[in-house]
Amino acid sequence: MAPGETVLVLGPSGSGKSTLTLCLDGLIPHVVEGEYTGRVTVAGLVVEDGPVHLLAQEAGLVFQDPEAQFCTLTVEDEIAFGLENLCRPPQEIEAAIDRSLASVGLPGYRARRLATLSGGEKQRVALASVLAMGPRLLVLDEPSANLDPRATSELFGLLRRLAAGRRHTMVIIEHKLDELMDWVDSVLVLDAEGRLLYRGDPATAFYEWGEVLSGAGVWRPETVELVEALRRAGWDVPGSPLDVAGTIDALSATPGLVERLRSSTYAGTDTSGRRLRRGGGPASGRDSVLEARGLSYRYRGGGAPSEALTDVSLSVRRGGFLAIAGRNGAGKSTLASLLTGVLEPPRGTVFLEGRDLTEMPAAALSERVGFVFQNPEHQFVTDTVRAELAFSLSPRAGRKGARQLTAEQRSRVDTWLDRLGLLALAEANPFALSQGQKRRLSVAAMLIRGQSVLVLDEPTLGQDESQAAGLMAMMEDFRAGGGTVVMITHDMRLIAQHADELLVLAAGRSVYFGTPADFFSRPGLVERSGLAVPALGRVSVGLHLAEGTPLGLLSVRAFVGDAGAGAAVERREERCR
């Protein structure tokens, strides 16, 4: 890597991305044991031979979960910790604390306790503690994974400024590619076995190697997917745009495309291909399967009651897909717990198929409603992956082992394990799985029961492209069979692609309930809600402002459906006729 270069590392889950980061800062081979071959050099130091205290000054690593690297209780102590271990003079440490906090946009935070910070603030403190050491190499392992959209945008803005300064060589592992394309210099891609698949220019990677990357389960920017889809539909989109601005320019320059989009009176299509008119509303009380009416909730204990939700109402029709979004701490997980009976709602506020949840026996409720927790470990109850699914089908069999299942049940368990790529890990302990594998197992443990409503809290977190797409395909199959999905997510792209309706929470209150197309067509409301318009939503808004095209085009399917076939396809069809 050249000095000052920013390299994006991609690869499917289990390809060795995080292992690579540990090799760059010396944790491998000095701390993590294993078979180590080859040679890694950082700032002239051979990692295998270099003392750890010297490597720590040249390479700084920021983890996915900032709390995993905190060692103290306050911001200033955390930043000082590494410098004190290097025996730096007190005056130098004091100056470094102020300088690093200013660089991450947190001046005045020295005395704050880490436990009182938001997720985004914690991640910036983790970065400040690394920057204070003055490393030439910054390594970031999915730094936005646990952040809400606003915090993610703020973090990426900070990293963009650091990249522009060229004072640090940066290696970043990240799935939110559309936010990175305007400041990443090159791409490194690993295959499923940890081998180098590609190293070089981003445009070449995502356009010329696009099929190879998709086949390997690697994410591509949504803007690239849109351009490629339009080309397959016959539109002559020029160039190789990667970011939103470049894509808007390319679509504006595509012969005939703007005129075709202007003539559209729709806001695209939903995930089933049905045409959607703007302004569609939520389910009425008569056709809703799950409903909340004026729901409020307070946590008690440990001091004054804490208001978690205030007067929240929603309704979801059978076969519908409701997304719930909002900043960290907005009340999303509390709402999910109340909708599933994990927390008991006030009487007369939550209804399943018209029946008050407080009047339903727990067993009857669990037969109809499944809940996939944000932390998968919180719902594991057995000591093997296979037994976990067996327990979902039959608690008695799960406790005594999958041998107690019928032949049909064993076949059903193995089918689900194979479908989720977990068959080879059937006898592994669920707690020993990777985070992505744990999430897939927790989803399968609900789906295998055949419940009619599934509530999921961030189910795609930590998944690579193929795994996330597979999970969402399962949700669509579940819907096609009459199932109803309620999903909490920070992924605005998933909301745009899959949700029929969107509920946005802020400080425990509902600030929006309606279609995603309507919400993302109102950037001011999105901004006030602490969320972010997905990449294609920004393309839609940009084209609307520049060319007068319709708003509400949020997915590749919507754009291509409204654009129809390009001239090349129309000519081929005319020849066929």
Residue pairs with C-beta under 8 A, 6 or more apart in sequence:
1 7
1 169
1 171
2 169
3 136
3 166
3 169
4 166
4 167
4 168
4 169
5 169
5 170
5 185
5 186
6 163
6 169
6 170
6 172
6 183
6 184
6 185
6 186
7 169
7 170
7 171
7 172
7 184
7 185
7 186
7 187
7 188
8 172
8 173
8 174
8 177
8 180
8 184
8 186
8 187
8 188
8 202
9 17
9 20
9 21
9 171
9 172
9 173
9 187
9 188
9 189
9 190
10 17
10 173
10 187
10 188
10 189
10 190
10 213
10 218
10 219
11 17
11 189
11 190
11 191
11 192
11 194
11 197
11 216
11 218
11 464
12 191
12 192
12 216
12 217
12 218
12 464
12 465
12 466
12 467
13 217
13 434
13 436
13 437
13 462
13 463
13 464
13 467
14 192
14 434
15 190
15 191
15 192
15 193
15 194
16 190
16 194
17 141
17 173
17 190
18 141
18 173
19 28
19 194
20 190
21 61
21 139
21 141
21 171
21 173
22 28
22 32
22 61
23 29
23 40
23 47
24 40
24 42
24 47
24 59
24 61
24 137
24 139
24 171
25 42
25 55
25 56
25 59
25 60
25 61
25 137
25 139
26 42
26 47
26 50
26 52
26 55
26 56
26 59
27 61
28 34
28 36
29 36
29 47
29 48
30 52
30 55
31 52
36 48
39 46
39 47
39 48
40 46
40 47
40 48
41 47
42 50
42 55
42 58
42 59
42 136
42 137
43 58
43 59
43 136
43 137
45 54
45 55
45 58
47 55
53 85
53 86
56 82
56 86
56 133
56 135
57 86
57 133
57 134
57 135
58 135
58 136
58 137
59 135
59 136
59 137
59 139
60 130
60 131
60 133
60 135
60 137
60 138
60 139
61 69
61 130
61 139
61 140
61 141
62 69
62 123
62 126
62 127
62 130
62 138
62 139
62 140
62 141
62 143
63 69
63 126
63 141
63 143
64 141
64 142
64 143
64 145
64 146
65 145
65 146
66 119
66 122
66 123
66 125
66 126
67 114
67 122
69 126
69 129
70 78
70 114
70 122
70 126
71 78
71 81
72 78
72 81
72 114
73 113
73 114
73 115
74 110
74 111
74 112
74 113
74 114
75 101
75 106
75 109
75 110
75 111
75 112
75 113
75 114
75 117
75 125
76 97
76 110
76 111
78 114
78 125
78 129
79 96
79 97
79 100
79 101
79 125
79 128
79 129
79 132
80 93
80 96
80 97
80 132
81 129
82 129
82 132
82 133
83 92
83 93
83 96
83 132
83 133
84 93
86 133
88 96
96 132
96 134
97 110
97 132
98 107
98 110
99 132
100 128
100 129
100 131
100 132
101 107
101 108
101 109
101 110
101 128
103 128
103 131
103 162
104 124
104 125
104 127
104 128
104 131
104 158
105 124
105 154
105 158
106 121
106 124
106 125
106 128
109 117
109 121
109 125
114 122
114 125
117 125
118 151
118 328
118 329
119 146
119 147
119 148
119 151
119 328
120 147
120 148
120 150
120 151
120 152
120 154
120 155
120 328
121 151
123 143
123 144
123 146
123 147
123 151
123 155
124 154
124 155
124 158
127 140
127 143
127 158
130 138
131 138
135 168
136 168
136 169
137 168
137 169
137 170
137 171
138 162
138 168
138 169
138 170
138 171
139 170
139 171
139 172
140 159
140 170
140 171
140 172
140 173
140 174
141 173
142 173
142 174
142 175
142 462
143 155
143 159
143 172
143 174
144 151
144 152
144 155
144 156
144 174
144 176
145 175
145 461
145 462
146 461
147 155
147 328
147 490
148 326
148 327
148 328
148 490
148 530
148 531
149 325
149 327
149 490
149 492
149 530
149 531
149 532
150 327
150 530
150 531
150 532
151 327
151 328
152 176
152 179
152 490
152 532
153 179
153 532
156 176
156 179
156 180
159 170
159 172
159 183
160 182
160 183
162 168
162 170
163 170
163 183
163 184
164 183
172 180
172 184
174 180
175 219
175 464
175 465
177 219
177 220
177 221
177 222
178 221
178 222
178 223
178 243
178 244
178 534
178 535
181 202
181 221
181 223
181 242
181 243
182 242
182 243
182 245
184 202
185 202
186 199
186 200
186 201
186 202
187 198
187 199
187 200
187 201
187 202
187 205
187 206
188 196
188 198
188 199
189 196
189 197
189 198
189 199
189 205
189 209
189 213
189 216
189 218
190 196
190 197
191 197
191 216
192 216
192 217
197 212
197 213
197 216
198 205
198 209
198 212
198 213
202 242
203 240
203 242
205 213
206 213
206 220
206 221
206 224
206 240
206 242
207 224
207 228
207 240
210 220
210 224
210 228
213 220
214 220
214 465
217 464
217 465
217 466
217 467
218 464
218 465
219 464
219 465
220 465
221 242
221 243
221 535
222 493
222 534
222 535
222 536
222 556
223 241
223 242
223 243
223 244
223 246
223 247
223 535
223 536
223 539
224 241
224 242
225 556
226 247
226 536
226 539
226 556
226 559
226 560
227 237
227 240
227 241
227 247
227 250
229 556
229 559
229 560
230 237
230 251
230 254
230 257
230 559
230 560
230 563
230 566
231 237
233 560
233 563
233 564
233 565
233 566
233 569
234 565
234 566
234 567
234 568
234 569
234 570
234 572
235 254
235 256
235 257
235 563
235 566
235 567
235 568
236 254
236 255
236 566
236 567
236 568
237 250
237 251
237 254
237 257
238 250
238 253
238 254
239 246
239 250
241 247
241 249
241 250
244 535
244 538
244 539
244 542
245 542
247 539
248 539
248 542
248 543
248 546
251 257
251 258
251 539
251 543
252 258
252 543
252 546
252 547
255 567
256 566
256 567
257 563
257 566
258 543
258 547
258 549
260 562
260 563
260 564
261 543
261 547
261 549
261 550
261 553
261 559
261 562
261 563
262 547
262 548
262 549
262 550
264 549
264 550
264 562
264 563
265 277
265 550
266 275
266 276
266 277
266 278
266 550
266 561
266 562
267 276
267 277
267 278
267 515
267 517
267 550
267 551
267 552
267 553
267 558
268 275
268 276
268 517
268 552
268 553
268 554
268 555
268 557
268 558
268 559
268 561
268 562
269 275
269 276
269 555
269 557
269 558
269 561
270 276
270 500
271 321
271 476
271 497
271 498
271 557
272 476
272 480
273 557
273 561
275 561
276 515
276 517
276 552
276 558
278 515
278 517
278 518
278 551
278 552
279 515
279 518
280 500
280 514
280 515
281 514
281 515
282 314
282 315
282 316
282 501
282 513
282 514
283 315
283 316
283 317
283 320
283 501
284 315
285 291
285 315
287 317
287 318
288 315
288 316
288 317
288 351
289 316
289 317
289 318
289 320
289 352
289 353
289 452
289 453
289 484
290 315
290 316
290 339
290 350
290 351
290 352
290 369
290 453
290 484
290 486
291 314
291 315
291 316
291 350
291 351
292 312
292 313
292 314
292 315
292 335
292 338
292 339
292 345
292 349
292 350
292 351
293 313
293 348
293 349
293 350
293 351
294 311
294 312
294 313
294 349
295 309
295 311
295 312
295 313
295 335
295 338
295 345
295 346
295 349
295 350
296 307
296 309
296 310
296 311
296 312
296 346
296 349
297 307
297 308
297 309
297 334
297 338
297 343
297 345
297 346
298 305
298 306
298 307
298 308
299 305
299 306
299 308
299 334
300 306
307 508
308 331
308 334
308 508
309 331
309 334
309 335
309 338
309 505
309 508
309 509
310 508
310 509
311 509
311 510
312 331
312 335
312 503
312 505
312 508
312 509
312 510
313 510
313 513
314 322
314 503
314 510
314 513
316 322
316 484
316 486
316 501
317 484
318 452
318 482
318 484
319 479
319 480
319 482
319 483
319 484
320 479
320 484
320 485
320 500
320 501
321 475
321 479
321 484
321 485
321 487
321 498
321 499
321 500
321 501
322 485
322 486
322 487
322 499
322 500
322 501
322 502
322 503
323 487
323 488
323 489
323 494
323 495
323 498
323 499
323 501
323 502
323 503
323 516
324 332
324 335
324 336
324 486
324 487
324 488
324 489
324 502
324 503
324 504
324 505
325 332
325 488
325 489
325 490
325 492
325 495
325 502
325 503
325 504
325 505
325 529
325 531
326 332
326 504
326 505
326 506
326 529
326 530
326 531
327 506
327 529
327 530
327 531
330 505
330 506
330 507
330 508
330 530
331 505
331 507
331 508
332 457
332 488
332 505
333 374
333 457
333 488
334 343
334 508
335 505
336 342
336 371
336 455
336 457
336 486
336 488
337 343
337 371
338 344
338 345
338 349
338 350
339 345
339 350
339 369
339 455
339 486
340 365
340 369
340 370
340 371
340 455
341 357
341 360
341 362
341 365
341 366
341 369
342 371
344 357
344 358
345 357
345 358
346 358
347 356
347 358
348 356
348 358
350 356
350 357
350 358
351 357
352 360
352 365
352 368
352 369
352 453
353 368
357 365
366 451
367 449
367 451
368 451
368 452
368 453
369 451
369 452
369 453
369 454
369 455
370 446
370 447
370 449
370 451
370 453
370 454
370 455
371 446
371 455
371 456
371 457
372 379
372 439
372 442
372 443
372 446
372 454
372 455
372 456
372 457
372 459
373 379
373 442
373 457
374 457
374 458
374 488
376 430
376 435
376 438
376 439
376 441
376 442
377 430
377 431
377 438
379 442
379 445
380 388
380 430
380 431
380 438
380 441
380 442
381 388
381 391
381 398
382 388
382 390
382 391
382 398
382 399
382 430
383 429
383 430
384 402
384 426
384 427
384 428
384 429
384 430
385 417
385 422
385 425
385 426
385 427
385 428
385 429
385 430
385 433
385 441
386 402
386 413
386 414
386 417
386 426
386 427
387 398
387 401
387 402
388 398
388 430
388 441
388 445
389 413
389 416
389 417
389 441
389 444
389 445
389 448
390 397
390 398
390 401
390 402
390 404
390 405
390 409
390 413
391 397
391 398
391 399
391 445
392 398
392 445
392 446
392 448
392 449
393 405
393 409
393 412
393 413
393 448
393 449
394 404
394 405
394 409
396 404
397 404
397 405
397 409
402 410
402 413
405 413
412 448
413 448
414 423
414 426
416 444
416 447
416 448
417 423
417 425
417 426
417 444
419 444
419 470
419 474
420 440
420 441
420 443
420 444
420 470
421 440
421 467
422 433
422 437
422 440
422 441
422 444
425 433
425 437
430 438
430 441
431 438
433 441
434 462
435 461
435 462
436 462
436 463
436 464
436 467
439 459
439 460
439 461
439 462
439 463
440 463
440 467
440 471
442 459
443 456
443 459
443 471
443 474
446 454
447 454
447 474
447 478
451 483
452 482
452 483
452 484
453 483
453 484
453 485
453 486
454 475
454 478
454 483
454 484
454 485
454 486
455 486
455 487
456 475
456 485
456 486
456 487
456 488
457 488
458 488
458 489
458 490
459 471
459 487
459 489
460 467
460 468
460 471
460 472
460 489
460 491
460 494
463 471
468 494
472 494
472 497
472 498
475 485
475 487
475 498
476 498
478 485
479 485
487 494
487 498
487 499
489 495
492 520
492 531
492 532
492 533
492 534
492 537
493 534
493 535
493 536
495 502
495 516
495 534
496 516
496 520
496 534
496 536
496 537
496 554
496 555
497 554
497 555
497 557
499 516
500 515
501 513
501 514
501 515
501 516
502 512
502 513
502 514
502 515
502 516
502 519
503 510
503 512
503 513
504 510
504 511
504 512
504 513
504 519
504 529
504 531
505 511
506 528
506 529
506 530
511 525
511 528
511 529
512 519
512 525
512 529
516 554
517 551
517 552
517 554
518 552
519 525
519 526
520 526
520 533
520 534
520 537
520 540
520 552
520 554
521 537
521 540
521 541
521 551
521 552
523 533
523 541
526 532
526 533
533 541
534 554
536 553
536 554
536 555
536 556
536 558
536 559
537 553
537 554
539 553
539 559
540 549
540 550
540 551
540 552
540 553
540 554
540 559
541 551
543 549
544 550
544 551
550 562
552 558
553 559
553 562
565 573
